[in-house]
């Protein structure tokens, strides 16, 4: 790991005691972390690369974190990789987190050259070859985006020495894809060159990753080639419940005019493929429109949730819930607040919002701190340790927020963690009277959990990876000892 040790404040004493050398190598400036019922276990600076999606995989007797990155910055378009001694475009970081207090950086796979959203390799999903119907049983496959131009599949059975398997290219954009490991069906967020929108869905059979089979293109009527009129809002990402659940939940929009689309998976895969307006409508069950103020970044399904308050009711004791997370995209509160929403989709043709959550701005004067403030993403693991009990929300300069969602009608915050900035933390600017005003702030971008109960947060402003655990009453919510 790079970085010079500076014991600048008393903060260092507690960090070194609790977390070993992994975090002590980062150059911390300013105040200690702000936290409640969450504790820092370990950290890695990720070579000061802007981070997006972390995916944590139990690989043999090891736990490996695969982390996608945005493109570089104007100041540093290709950060130095100390392992190779070369400047490399941001791509994918591979980190051994078997010992979460001492994460070990194994490999950086360069991504597409380019800055910010125009480069990097933001998205990453992992499937074991033995889980895929036609995969190599000795392989571990990583599906990642390659900037906006391609999706790639790598064999990461040896995570320190990944091998490229295949590339699906010729695209104009990519983003937050989903891959079913038990079937191999992948819903790839893509920009088909002949479609009228930047992002739509390409459905692929990746059950044999070395030989991808395209099933169809899918999107909203009006996005397809040859259509006319206004172009509907673009896709952000889907989450599938697989063949058994037979639903795919698509989130459209980012910070405005978004909606949740509920789709019949079997009809999507096996229905008519030609992208006519009627064929695109065929698999859709319903939509839930958001306000013009809000989008849908993450649409996370939690079906058959038992609701304690309804336990004695004749009907409706369990509910199908979808958590919808918006994405804030503008600095210093220059847009409507982006939040977390809970929708009851038990009656699928009449989904309804039932509750929401936001961090109170006054609790930390977040609009004044710099950078983005508002929600962005949630953990997406469906492992029993947290599923239907707790959700973790990346909230940019408000860090990560831990929610008790056992009663989705009344979600409640039970913990939070805001990392300190480091010397690597990048500035965020707004234009005031024609001049840039810049501030340095944490930008907790994405979050994931593993089956052990650790929480992984990564930073958009180059501050790296932080590995956390719950403490106090928050552990009880999850049923952890």
C-alpha positions in Angstrom: 0.0 0.0 0.0 1.2 3.5 -0.7 1.2 6.5 1.6 3.4 8.0 4.2 2.7 7.4 7.9 1.9 10.6 9.7 0.9 10.4 13.3 -0.9 13.8 13.1 -3.4 13.4 15.9 -4.5 11.3 18.8 -6.7 9.5 16.2 -3.7 7.5 15.1 -3.2 5.9 18.6 -6.7 4.3 18.5 -6.4 3.3 14.9 -3.1 1.5 15.3 -4.5 -0.3 18.3 -7.6 -1.5 16.7 -6.7 -2.0 13.1 -3.0 -2.8 12.7 -0.8 -1.3 10.0 -3.3 -1.6 7.2 -4.9 1.8 7.9 -1.9 3.4 9.5 -0.2 3.7 6.1 -2.8 6.1 4.9 -2.0 9.8 5.4 -4.8 11.0 7.5 -5.5 14.7 7.8 -8.2 16.4 9.9 -10.5 14.8 12.4 -11.1 11.2 13.4 -13.9 9.2 11.8 -17.5 9.9 12.9 -19.2 6.7 13.9 -22.1 5.2 15.9 -22.5 1.5 16.4 -20.0 0.8 13.6 -16.3 0.2 14.0 -13.3 0.3 11.6 -11.7 -3.1 11.2 -9.2 -2.4 8.4 -8.6 -0.4 5.2 -6.7 -0.2 2.0 -6.0 2.9 -0.1 -6.8 1.1 -3.4 -3.9 3.0 -5.0 -5.9 6.2 -4.6 -8.3 5.2 -7.4 -11.9 6.4 -7.5 -14.0 3.3 -6.5 -17.5 2.2 -7.5 -18.7 -1.4 -7.1 -17.2 -3.8 -4.5 -18.1 -7.5 -4.8 -16.9 -9.8 -2.0 -16.5 -13.5 -2.9 -15.8 -16.5 -0.7 -13.1 -18.3 -2.8 -11.9 -21.6 -1.4 -10.6 -20.7 2.1 -10.1 -17.1 1.2 -12.3 -14.0 0.9 -11.5 -11.8 -2.1 -12.8 -8.3 -2.8 -13.2 -7.3 -6.4 -13.6 -3.5 -6.8 -14.6 -1.6 -9.9 -13.2 1.9 -10.5 -14.3 5.0 -12.3 -11.9 6.6 -14.7 -9.0 8.8 -13.6 -9.1 12.5 -12.8 -7.8 15.6 -14.6 -4.9 15.8 -12.2 -4.1 12.1 -12.3 -5.6 10.3 -15.3 -3.6 7.1 -14.7 -2.4 6.5 -11.1 0.8 4.7 -10.3 0.5 1.0 -9.6 3.2 0.3 -7.0 3.1 -3.5 -7.9 4.2 -2.9 -11.5 5.8 0.5 -11.2 3.7 1.8 -14.1 0.9 4.4 -14.4 -2.3 2.5 -15.3 -5.8 3.6 -16.2 -8.2 2.8 -13.4 -9.7 -0.6 -13.8 -10.4 -3.4 -11.2 -8.7 -3.8 -7.8 -8.4 -7.3 -6.4 -7.9 -7.4 -2.6 -7.5 -10.4 -0.3 -9.8 -9.6 2.7 -9.5 -13.0 4.4 -8.1 -11.1 7.4 -10.2 -7.9 7.3 -7.8 -6.1 9.6 -4.9 -6.7 7.1 -6.3 -6.5 3.6 -3.7 -7.4 1.0 -3.8 -5.7 -2.4 -3.2 -8.5 -5.0 -3.6 -7.1 -8.5 -4.9 -4.2 -10.5 -6.4 -4.9 -13.9 -6.3 -1.7 -16.0 -9.5 -0.5 -17.5 -10.4 1.7 -20.4 -8.4 4.9 -20.7 -10.4 8.0 -19.9 -11.4 10.2 -17.1 -14.4 10.0 -14.6 -17.4 8.3 -16.3 -15.5 8.0 -19.6 -13.0 5.4 -18.5 -12.3 2.7 -15.9 -14.2 -0.5 -15.3 -17.0 0.4 -12.8 -19.0 -2.8 -12.5 -17.9 -6.3 -11.3 -19.8 -9.5 -10.6 -18.4 -12.9 -9.7 -19.6 -16.5 -10.4 -17.9 -19.8 -9.6 -17.4 -22.0 -12.6 -18.8 -25.0 -10.6 -22.1 -23.0 -10.1 -22.6 -22.1 -13.7 -24.4 -24.8 -15.8 -21.6 -25.0 -18.4 -18.6 -23.4 -16.6 -15.2 -24.7 -16.1 -15.5 -26.2 -12.6 -11.9 -25.1 -11.7 -12.6 -21.5 -12.8 -13.9 -18.4 -11.0 -15.3 -15.9 -13.4 -15.3 -12.2 -13.1 -17.7 -10.2 -15.3 -16.7 -6.5 -15.5 -17.4 -3.5 -17.6 -14.6 -2.0 -19.7 -15.3 1.7 -19.7 -18.3 2.3 -21.9 -17.2 0.2 -24.8 -17.4 -3.5 -23.6 -18.1 -6.2 -21.1 -15.3 -8.6 -20.2 -15.1 -12.0 -18.5 -11.9 -13.0 -16.7 -10.9 -16.2 -15.0 -9.8 -15.1 -11.5 -9.3 -18.6 -10.0 -5.9 -17.3 -9.1 -6.9 -13.7 -8.1 -3.3 -12.5 -8.3 -3.0 -13.7 -11.9 -6.3 -13.1 -13.8 -6.7 -14.3 -17.4 -9.0 -12.7 -19.9 -11.6 -15.1 -21.3 -13.7 -13.0 -23.7 -14.9 -9.5 -24.5 -18.4 -8.4 -25.6 -17.7 -5.2 -27.3 -19.0 -2.6 -29.8 -21.0 -0.7 -27.2 -21.5 3.0 -26.5 -21.9 2.6 -22.7 -22.2 0.1 -19.8 -23.1 0.3 -16.2 -24.7 -1.8 -13.4 -25.2 -5.3 -14.7 -26.6 -8.4 -12.9 -25.5 -12.1 -13.4 -27.3 -15.1 -12.1 -24.7 -17.7 -11.1 -27.1 -20.7 -11.0 -28.5 -20.2 -14.6 -25.8 -18.1 -16.2 -28.3 -15.5 -17.4 -26.9 -12.0 -17.4 -28.7 -8.7 -17.7 -26.0 -6.5 -19.1 -26.5 -2.7 -18.9 -25.3 -1.6 -22.3 -25.5 1.0 -25.0 -26.4 -0.7 -28.2 -25.1 1.5 -31.0 -28.4 1.5 -32.9 -30.6 2.3 -29.9 -31.7 5.8 -29.1 -30.7 5.7 -25.4 -27.4 5.6 -23.7 -28.3 2.6 -21.5 -30.6 -0.3 -22.0 -30.4 -4.1 -21.4 -28.8 -6.8 -23.4 -29.8 -10.2 -22.1 -27.1 -12.9 -22.5 -26.7 -16.6 -21.7 -23.3 -16.7 -20.0 -23.7 -20.2 -18.6 -20.6 -21.0 -20.6 -18.6 -17.8 -20.2 -16.2 -18.6 -23.0 -19.1 -18.8 -25.5 -21.6 -16.0 -24.8 -25.0 -16.3 -26.4 -27.1 -13.2 -26.9 -30.8 -13.6 -26.1 -32.2 -10.2 -26.8 -32.1 -6.4 -26.5 -34.6 -4.9 -24.1 -35.7 -1.4 -23.0 -38.6 0.9 -23.0 -40.8 1.6 -26.0 -39.4 4.7 -27.6 -35.7 3.8 -26.9 -35.4 1.2 -29.7 -34.0 1.8 -33.1 -36.4 3.4 -35.6 -38.7 4.8 -33.0 -39.6 8.5 -32.9 -40.6 11.1 -30.4 -39.2 11.7 -26.9 -36.7 9.1 -25.6 -37.7 7.6 -22.3 -35.3 7.9 -19.3 -32.4 5.6 -19.4 -31.8 2.4 -17.4 -29.5 2.4 -14.4 -29.6 -1.3 -13.4 -31.6 -4.5 -12.8 -31.7 -7.1 -10.0 -33.2 -10.5 -10.8 -34.7 -13.0 -8.4 -33.7 -15.8 -10.7 -35.8 -18.6 -12.3 -37.6 -19.4 -9.0 -38.6 -15.9 -8.3 -39.3 -15.1 -11.9 -39.0 -11.4 -11.6 -36.5 -8.8 -12.7 -36.7 -5.3 -11.0 -35.3 -2.5 -13.2 -34.4 0.9 -12.0 -34.6 3.8 -14.5 -33.4 7.3 -14.0 -30.7 8.5 -11.7 -31.7 11.6 -9.8 -34.9 12.6 -11.6 -37.9 11.2 -13.4 -37.1 7.6 -12.4 -39.3 4.6 -11.9 -39.3 1.0 -10.9 -40.2 -1.5 -13.6 -41.4 -5.0 -12.6 -40.8 -7.6 -15.3 -41.7 -11.2 -15.8 -38.4 -12.9 -16.2 -39.6 -15.9 -18.2 -41.4 -13.7 -20.7 -38.4 -11.5 -21.0 -36.1 -14.4 -21.8 -38.5 -16.6 -23.8 -40.9 -14.1 -25.3 -40.8 -12.5 -28.7 -37.3 -10.9 -29.2 -37.7 -8.3 -32.0 -37.6 -4.9 -30.2 -41.0 -3.6 -31.3 -43.1 -1.5 -28.9 -45.5 -4.4 -28.3 -42.7 -6.9 -27.7 -41.0 -4.6 -25.3 -44.2 -4.2 -23.3 -44.9 -7.9 -23.3 -42.9 -8.9 -20.2 -43.7 -5.8 -18.2 -46.0 -6.4 -15.2 -46.1 -2.8 -13.8 -44.3 0.4 -13.1 -44.0 2.6 -10.1 -43.3 6.2 -11.0 -41.0 8.3 -8.9 -41.3 12.0 -8.4 -39.8 14.2 -11.0 -37.3 15.0 -8.3 -35.9 11.4 -7.9 -34.4 8.5 -9.8 -33.9 4.8 -9.2 -30.3 3.7 -8.9 -30.8 0.5 -6.9 -34.0 -1.6 -6.9 -33.4 -4.3 -4.2 -36.2 -6.9 -3.8 -37.1 -8.5 -0.5 -40.0 -10.8 -1.1 -42.2 -12.5 1.6 -41.0 -10.2 4.4 -42.8 -11.0 7.7 -44.2 -7.8 9.2 -44.5 -8.2 13.0 -47.2 -5.5 13.1 -49.4 -7.5 10.8 -48.8 -10.9 12.5 -52.4 -11.2 13.8 -54.1 -9.9 10.6 -56.0 -12.5 8.6 -54.3 -11.5 5.4 -51.1 -9.7 4.4 -48.9 -10.9 7.3 -46.0 -11.0 4.8 -45.2 -8.4 2.1 -43.1 -8.2 -1.0 -40.9 -5.1 -0.6 -38.5 -3.4 -3.0 -36.0 -0.9 -1.6 -35.3 1.9 -4.1 -32.2 4.0 -3.7 -31.8 7.3 -5.6 -28.4 8.7 -6.6 -27.3 12.3 -5.8 -25.1 13.6 -8.6 -24.5 17.3 -7.8 -22.2 18.8 -5.2 -23.3 20.8 -2.2 -27.0 20.1 -2.4 -27.5 21.6 -5.8 -30.5 19.3 -6.5 -33.5 17.9 -4.7 -32.6 15.4 -1.9 -31.9 11.9 -3.2 -33.2 9.3 -0.7 -34.1 5.7 0.1 -37.7 4.6 -0.6 -39.5 1.4 0.3 -42.3 0.1 -2.0 -44.9 -2.6 -1.2 -45.2 -4.6 -4.5 -47.3 -7.5 -3.0 -50.1 -6.5 -5.4 -47.8 -6.3 -8.4 -50.1 -4.3 -10.7 -50.6 -1.7 -7.9 -47.2 -1.1 -6.3 -47.2 1.7 -3.7 -44.6 3.7 -1.7 -44.8 3.0 2.0 -41.9 4.8 3.6 -38.6 6.7 3.0 -35.3 7.5 4.7 -32.8 10.2 4.6 -30.0 11.5 6.7 -31.0 14.7 8.4 -28.8 17.4 6.8 -28.6 19.3 10.1 -27.1 16.3 11.9 -23.8 17.1 10.2 -24.2 20.3 8.2 -23.6 18.1 5.2 -24.6 20.7 2.5 -21.6 22.7 3.7 -19.0 19.9 3.8 -18.4 19.8 0.1 -19.1 17.1 -2.5 -22.3 15.2 -2.9 -24.8 14.7 0.0 -27.6 12.2 -0.5 -28.1 8.5 -1.2 -26.3 6.5 -3.9 -26.4 2.8 -3.5 -27.2 -0.1 -1.1 -25.6 -3.5 -0.3 -26.9 -6.1 -2.7 -25.9 -9.4 -1.0 -28.9 -11.6 -0.2 -26.9 -13.6 2.4 -29.0 -14.4 5.5 -26.7 -12.4 7.8 -28.4 -9.1 6.9 -31.1 -9.9 4.2 -34.5 -8.6 5.2 -33.1 -7.4 8.5 -30.6 -4.6 7.8 -29.6 -2.4 4.8 -26.5 -0.4 4.4 -26.7 2.8 2.3 -23.8 4.8 0.8 -24.6 8.4 1.5 -21.6 10.2 0.0 -20.3 12.8 2.5 -22.5 11.3 5.2 -20.6 8.0 4.9 -22.5 4.7 5.2 -25.8 4.5 7.1 -27.0 1.2 8.8 -30.8 0.8 8.7 -33.0 -1.5 10.6 -35.5 -2.6 7.9 -37.3 -5.4 9.7 -40.4 -3.2 9.6 -40.0 -1.6 6.2 -43.0 0.7 6.9 -40.8 2.3 9.6 -37.1 2.0 8.7 -34.8 3.3 11.4 -31.1 4.2 11.4 -29.1 2.2 13.9 -25.5 3.1 13.0 -23.2 5.1 10.7 -19.6 5.5 9.8 -18.0 8.5 8.1 -14.3 7.9 7.3 -11.7 10.7 7.7 -10.3 12.3 4.6 -6.7 11.4 3.6 -4.0 13.2 1.6 -5.3 11.3 -1.4 -9.0 12.5 -1.1 -9.8 14.4 -4.2 -11.5 17.9 -4.2 -15.1 18.5 -5.3 -16.0 21.8 -6.8 -19.0 24.0 -7.5 -19.1 27.1 -9.7 -19.9 30.4 -7.9 -20.0 33.6 -9.9 -18.0 32.0 -12.7 -15.3 30.7 -10.4 -14.7 27.2 -8.9 -15.1 26.8 -5.2 -13.6 23.5 -4.1 -13.7 21.5 -0.9 -12.3 18.1 0.1 -14.9 15.6 1.5 -15.5 11.9 1.9 -17.6 10.5 -0.9 -18.7 7.1 0.2 -19.9 5.7 -3.1 -20.9 2.1 -2.8 -21.2 -0.6 -0.2 -21.4 -4.4 0.1 -21.4 -7.0 2.8 -20.2 -10.6 3.2 -21.6 -13.7 4.8 -19.3 -13.1 7.9 -21.1 -9.8 8.6 -18.3 -7.4 7.5 -19.4 -4.2 5.7 -17.2 -2.9 2.9 -17.4 0.8 1.7 -15.5 2.4 -1.1 -14.9 6.1 -1.9 -15.5 8.0 -5.1 -13.0 10.7 -4.1 -9.9 8.3 -4.0 -10.0 7.6 -0.2 -10.0 3.8 -0.7 -11.7 0.8 1.0 -12.9 0.7 4.6 -13.9 -2.6 6.2 -16.4 -2.2 9.1 -18.3 -4.2 11.6 -21.3 -3.4 13.7 -21.1 -2.8 17.4 -23.6 -2.3 20.3 -27.3 -2.5 19.6 -26.9 -2.6 15.9 -25.4 -6.1 16.2 -28.5 -7.3 17.9 -30.7 -6.1 15.1 -28.9 -8.5 12.8 -28.8 -11.3 15.4 -25.0 -11.2 15.6 -23.3 -12.2 18.9 
